[in-house]
Amino acid sequence: MRVLVTGATGFVGSAVVHELITAGHQVIGLARSDAGAASLAAQGAAVAPGSLEDLDSLRRGAETAEAVIHTGFVHDFSRFAEACEIDRRAIEVLGATLEGSERPLLVTSGVAVRAEAMATEADPAAAPTSAYPRASEAAALALAARGVRASVVRLPTLVHGAGDRGFVPHLIALARETGVSAYIGDGLNRWPSVHRRDAARVYGLALEQNDAEGPWHAVADEGVPFREIAALIAERLGLPLATLSPAEAEQHFGWFAMMASFDGPTSSDRTRARLGWSPQEANLLADIATAGYFERRCWASAGEA
């Protein structure tokens, strides 16, 4: 199958490209730079020059593809609302290009959150709000209502693996900066997670089985207590482990305080049963300990991935 992948050089997208090529598919990777194009070509993928903001490039790529996997997103928290709108427009253009055909579109979203309960694939996505305007899943559902074969892969809070530039590196950098690895209250709030290669297999299986009845949960660890993550960081850096009150957390974590208190245990039982998916890579804590996380001394935004 000839598959267009957006975000093809990003943390998750590059794993999806590798998974598809290994399975024998032809991949067209969207690339906005010469370096990205060279990286894709080295993996054996064809290159479609363009970006999420270049809607004509998305149309051209989708027109030549038999399927589209959308993993791209502008990871710039300083303009998050704008990034969400770029994402929504990209999904709309990709879907409109596929409309009237049986060619599938897989869209990336985040897991749902249920207060004090395990989230499942049956839970509806939260509607976009002014506080969190990302509309990836809402856009995919709108396309599905128009007859487009659009479905969603939901990623958990943490997608980990070598090359991660997300939340765990940020926590490590913050612990180095402040001299303490901290959690809030009892630290039992849970973060679901998955290794990037295991997440890529969910995309591949959903595509190959031609099953549009998502959403799919690419979740390996249903919920790792935040305290265990903080304790591992403290141990590896030789720093004290501390519990903070909510007020202290605002001072210590800054903008990250809301995420540090996040509790979102998430099941992937339906995805495992329906797609025959079983995680094969290291779990979160093992991966943090062995995948080079502590070789990195700063956290940087991934930009468009």
C-alpha positions as a printed NumPy array, in Angstrom:
array([[  0.   ,   0.   ,   0.   ],
       [  1.221,   3.506,  -0.812],
       [  0.888,   5.553,   2.396],
       [  1.362,   9.276,   2.992],
       [  2.684,   9.992,   6.497],
       [  2.637,  13.516,   7.909],
       [  5.062,  14.209,  10.728],
       [  7.206,  11.541,   9.086],
       [ 10.456,  12.786,  10.612],
       [  8.983,  13.304,  14.089],
       [  9.335,  11.145,  17.179],
       [  6.247,   9.   ,  16.511],
       [  6.016,   9.543,  12.768],
       [  9.524,   8.254,  12.065],
       [  8.695,   5.065,  13.97 ],
       [  5.519,   4.708,  11.887],
       [  7.547,   5.133,   8.684],
       [  9.951,   2.402,   9.803],
       [  7.087,   0.084,  10.766],
       [  5.333,   0.521,   7.413],
       [  8.461,   0.052,   5.305],
       [  9.435,  -3.04 ,   7.291],
       [  5.957,  -4.447,   6.609],
       [  6.437,  -3.921,   2.86 ],
       [  4.438,  -0.738,   2.302],
       [  5.532,   2.173,   0.131],
       [  5.799,   5.334,   2.224],
       [  5.585,   8.961,   1.141],
       [  6.882,  11.135,   3.934],
       [  5.971,  14.806,   4.212],
       [  9.181,  16.787,   4.77 ],
       [  9.659,  20.533,   5.243],
       [ 13.472,  20.591,   5.198],
       [ 16.354,  19.146,   3.209],
       [ 17.573,  17.349,   6.332],
       [ 14.168,  15.773,   6.833],
       [ 14.002,  14.719,   3.2  ],
       [ 17.46 ,  13.133,   3.435],
       [ 16.45 ,  11.252,   6.585],
       [ 13.346,   9.853,   4.898],
       [ 15.225,   8.866,   1.759],
       [ 17.798,   7.039,   3.883],
       [ 14.962,   4.929,   5.338],
       [ 13.702,   4.067,   1.867],
       [ 10.708,   6.42 ,   1.822],
       [  9.665,   8.7  ,  -1.007],
       [  9.611,  12.391,  -0.117],
       [  6.736,  14.852,  -0.497],
       [  8.094,  18.366,   0.108],
       [  5.705,  20.411,   2.204],
       [  4.383,  21.164,   5.664],
       [  1.166,  21.163,   7.65 ],
       [  0.7  ,  24.826,   6.82 ],
       [  1.179,  24.24 ,   3.099],
       [ -2.27 ,  22.877,   2.315],
       [ -1.494,  22.377,  -1.367],
       [  1.345,  20.032,  -0.438],
       [ -1.074,  18.01 ,   1.704],
       [ -3.54 ,  17.763,  -1.172],
       [ -0.839,  16.642,  -3.599],
       [  0.452,  14.034,  -1.202],
       [ -2.993,  12.639,  -0.418],
       [ -3.976,  12.512,  -4.084],
       [ -1.14 ,  10.083,  -4.838],
       [ -1.641,   7.9  ,  -1.75 ],
       [ -3.793,   4.868,  -1.077],
       [ -3.936,   5.759,   2.617],
       [ -2.901,   8.633,   4.884],
       [ -1.532,   8.55 ,   8.432],
       [ -1.504,  11.943,  10.122],
       [  1.006,  12.132,  12.979],
       [  2.171,  15.706,  12.385],
       [  1.613,  18.52 ,  14.87 ],
       [  3.363,  21.824,  15.551],
       [  4.773,  21.244,  19.039],
       [  5.198,  24.854,  20.048],
       [  3.49 ,  25.631,  23.356],
       [  4.038,  29.366,  22.826],
       [  1.459,  29.254,  20.014],
       [ -0.606,  26.25 ,  20.976],
       [ -3.969,  27.639,  19.819],
       [ -2.484,  28.411,  16.412],
       [ -0.925,  24.932,  16.251],
       [ -4.336,  23.377,  16.976],
       [ -5.924,  25.352,  14.154],
       [ -3.122,  24.3  ,  11.773],
       [ -3.793,  20.691,  12.759],
       [ -7.552,  21.021,  12.242],
       [ -7.124,  22.539,   8.786],
       [ -4.625,  19.855,   7.79 ],
       [ -7.018,  17.071,   8.797],
       [ -9.868,  18.718,   6.907],
       [ -7.787,  19.037,   3.729],
       [ -6.512,  15.465,   3.918],
       [-10.026,  14.148,   4.496],
       [-11.552,  16.249,   1.738],
       [ -8.963,  14.891,  -0.684],
       [ -9.832,  11.304,   0.26 ],
       [-13.589,  11.909,   0.321],
       [-15.573,   9.773,  -2.108],
       [-13.031,   6.976,  -2.031],
       [-12.418,   4.032,   0.292],
       [ -8.899,   5.246,   1.083],
       [ -8.4  ,   5.36 ,   4.87 ],
       [ -7.205,   8.254,   7.012],
       [ -5.689,   7.621,  10.462],
       [ -5.57 ,  10.715,  12.659],
       [ -3.515,  11.095,  15.837],
       [ -5.199,  12.312,  19.013],
       [ -4.788,  11.984,  22.777],
       [ -6.451,   9.61 ,  25.187],
       [ -9.662,  10.648,  26.895],
       [ -9.627,  11.411,  30.615],
       [-12.241,  10.224,  33.107],
       [-12.129,  11.607,  36.626],
       [-11.154,   8.832,  39.058],
       [-11.895,   6.115,  36.498],
       [-10.138,   4.102,  33.821],
       [-10.536,   5.655,  30.368],
       [-11.456,   3.262,  27.56 ],
       [-11.859,   3.368,  23.809],
       [-15.628,   3.769,  24.359],
       [-15.141,   7.178,  25.974],
       [-15.849,  10.122,  23.686],
       [-13.113,  12.627,  23.081],
       [-13.387,  15.831,  25.036],
       [-14.801,  18.68 ,  22.98 ],
       [-12.292,  21.418,  22.13 ],
       [-12.355,  24.345,  24.559],
       [-10.658,  27.714,  24.754],
       [ -8.337,  26.256,  27.394],
       [ -7.491,  23.223,  25.238],
       [ -8.499,  23.885,  21.636],
       [ -6.997,  20.797,  19.984],
       [ -9.687,  19.335,  17.714],
       [ -7.916,  16.408,  16.041],
       [-10.498,  13.806,  16.981],
       [-13.47 ,  16.105,  16.443],
       [-12.181,  16.852,  12.945],
       [-11.771,  13.133,  12.189],
       [-15.285,  12.37 ,  13.438],
       [-16.713,  15.141,  11.255],
       [-15.017,  13.577,   8.239],
       [-16.322,  10.126,   9.156],
       [-19.836,  11.555,   9.269],
       [-19.305,  12.609,   5.651],
       [-18.356,   9.074,   4.644],
       [-14.58 ,   9.404,   4.806],
       [-12.875,   6.278,   6.193],
       [-11.394,   8.314,   9.044],
       [-10.433,   6.83 ,  12.391],
       [ -8.265,   7.858,  15.325],
       [ -5.22 ,   6.52 ,  17.136],
       [ -5.118,   7.957,  20.645],
       [ -1.673,   8.352,  22.174],
       [ -1.121,   8.43 ,  25.952],
       [  0.439,  11.181,  28.037],
       [  3.917,   9.731,  27.607],
       [  5.303,   8.264,  24.402],
       [  8.84 ,   7.237,  25.285],
       [ 11.986,   5.885,  23.685],
       [ 15.421,   6.987,  22.529],
       [ 15.268,  10.499,  21.112],
       [ 12.363,  11.627,  23.33 ],
       [ 12.246,  15.406,  23.773],
       [  9.029,  15.563,  25.763],
       [  7.825,  15.454,  29.344],
       [ 10.336,  13.041,  30.913],
       [ 13.386,  14.982,  29.652],
       [ 11.706,  18.126,  30.974],
       [ 11.315,  16.552,  34.434],
       [ 14.955,  15.45 ,  34.409],
       [ 16.115,  18.923,  33.396],
       [ 13.918,  20.504,  36.08 ],
       [ 15.328,  18.174,  38.762],
       [ 18.867,  19.123,  37.754],
       [ 17.979,  22.798,  37.809],
       [ 16.225,  22.787,  41.195],
       [ 18.262,  20.099,  42.951],
       [ 15.215,  18.004,  43.828],
       [ 12.925,  15.512,  42.093],
       [  9.386,  16.227,  43.221],
       [  5.818,  15.004,  43.046],
       [  2.534,  16.464,  44.315],
       [  0.722,  15.138,  47.39 ],
       [  0.929,  11.352,  47.576],
       [  2.148,  11.169,  43.981],
       [ -0.281,   8.386,  43.104],
       [ -1.698,  10.198,  40.076],
       [ -1.101,   7.961,  37.049],
       [  0.372,   8.609,  33.634],
       [ -0.404,   6.143,  30.811],
       [  2.477,   5.482,  28.438],
       [  3.738,   3.569,  25.408],
       [  7.044,   3.009,  23.64 ],
       [  7.178,   4.787,  20.273],
       [  7.764,   1.512,  18.386],
       [  4.777,  -0.138,  20.059],
       [  2.649,   2.89 ,  19.153],
       [  3.797,   2.576,  15.539],
       [  2.554,  -1.015,  15.443],
       [ -0.964,   0.163,  16.353],
       [ -1.001,   2.433,  13.301],
       [  0.264,  -0.396,  11.093],
       [ -2.257,  -2.923,  12.358],
       [ -5.196,  -0.511,  12.079],
       [ -4.18 ,   0.266,   8.505],
       [ -3.572,  -3.315,   7.398],
       [ -6.771,  -4.654,   8.925],
       [ -8.707,  -1.861,   7.213],
       [-10.759,  -1.437,  10.37 ],
       [-12.245,   2.032,  10.712],
       [-14.051,   1.275,  13.961],
       [-11.656,   3.12 ,  16.257],
       [-10.624,   4.935,  18.243],
       [ -7.524,   2.852,  18.97 ],
       [ -5.608,   3.218,  22.222],
       [ -1.846,   2.868,  21.759],
       [ -1.367,   2.391,  25.509],
       [  1.048,  -0.12 ,  27.043],
       [  1.286,   1.028,  30.686],
       [ -2.235,   1.817,  31.877],
       [ -0.971,   4.228,  34.498],
       [  2.454,   4.697,  36.076],
       [  2.282,   6.623,  39.391],
       [  4.022,   9.976,  39.052],
       [  5.847,   9.315,  42.313],
       [  7.591,   6.302,  40.758],
       [  8.812,   8.419,  37.854],
       [ 10.073,  11.102,  40.233],
       [ 11.739,   8.477,  42.453],
       [ 13.618,   6.974,  39.511],
       [ 14.838,  10.419,  38.461],
       [ 15.962,  11.171,  42.04 ],
       [ 17.84 ,   7.867,  42.235],
       [ 19.615,   8.256,  38.913],
       [ 20.621,  11.88 ,  39.566],
       [ 21.526,  11.345,  43.22 ],
       [ 19.02 ,  13.986,  44.308],
       [ 16.469,  14.089,  47.146],
       [ 12.873,  13.05 ,  46.47 ],
       [ 10.26 ,  15.473,  47.788],
       [  6.501,  15.804,  48.019],
       [  4.941,  19.194,  47.397],
       [  1.648,  20.842,  48.276],
       [ -0.385,  22.226,  45.36 ],
       [  0.84 ,  25.746,  46.194],
       [  4.456,  24.598,  46.315],
       [  3.963,  22.708,  43.058],
       [  2.987,  25.906,  41.252],
       [  6.269,  27.44 ,  42.295],
       [  8.385,  24.339,  41.551],
       [  6.842,  23.114,  38.296],
       [  5.626,  26.416,  36.863],
       [  3.57 ,  25.86 ,  33.692],
       [  4.046,  22.106,  34.115],
       [  2.177,  21.943,  37.454],
       [ -1.116,  20.944,  35.818],
       [  0.584,  18.066,  33.999],
       [  2.423,  16.983,  37.154],
       [ -0.943,  16.518,  38.875],
       [ -2.607,  14.814,  35.893],
       [ -4.294,  11.471,  36.653],
       [ -5.406,   9.558,  33.559],
       [ -5.307,   5.758,  33.804],
       [ -6.209,   4.354,  30.396],
       [ -7.107,   0.902,  29.104],
       [ -6.249,  -0.508,  25.685],
       [ -8.144,  -3.79 ,  26.098],
       [-10.384,  -3.245,  23.067],
       [ -7.467,  -2.273,  20.852],
       [ -5.469,  -5.33 ,  21.898],
       [ -8.394,  -7.664,  21.266],
       [ -9.563,  -6.087,  18.005],
       [ -6.172,  -5.546,  16.369],
       [ -4.253,  -8.386,  17.99 ],
       [ -1.786,  -5.827,  19.354],
       [  0.545,  -6.642,  22.221],
       [  3.301,  -4.27 ,  23.425],
       [  6.782,  -5.706,  22.884],
       [  9.145,  -2.942,  23.979],
       [ 10.426,  -1.851,  27.401],
       [  7.909,  -0.322,  29.786],
       [  8.2  ,   3.307,  30.848],
       [ 10.371,   2.96 ,  33.964],
       [ 12.731,   0.454,  32.355],
       [ 13.078,   2.665,  29.306],
       [ 13.795,   5.814,  31.323],
       [ 16.563,   3.907,  33.09 ],
       [ 18.208,   2.534,  29.95 ],
       [ 17.355,   4.619,  26.857],
       [ 19.782,   7.499,  27.344],
       [ 17.416,   9.88 ,  29.113],
       [ 20.087,  10.965,  31.591],
       [ 22.642,  11.812,  28.905],
       [ 20.558,  14.855,  28.003],
       [ 20.937,  18.081,  29.979],
       [ 18.196,  20.242,  28.568],
       [ 14.721,  19.97 ,  27.137],
       [ 13.88 ,  21.453,  23.754],
       [ 10.641,  21.772,  21.84 ],
       [ 10.402,  19.309,  18.963],
       [  8.828,  21.894,  16.651],
       [  6.674,  20.488,  13.871],
       [  6.778,  16.707,  14.054]])
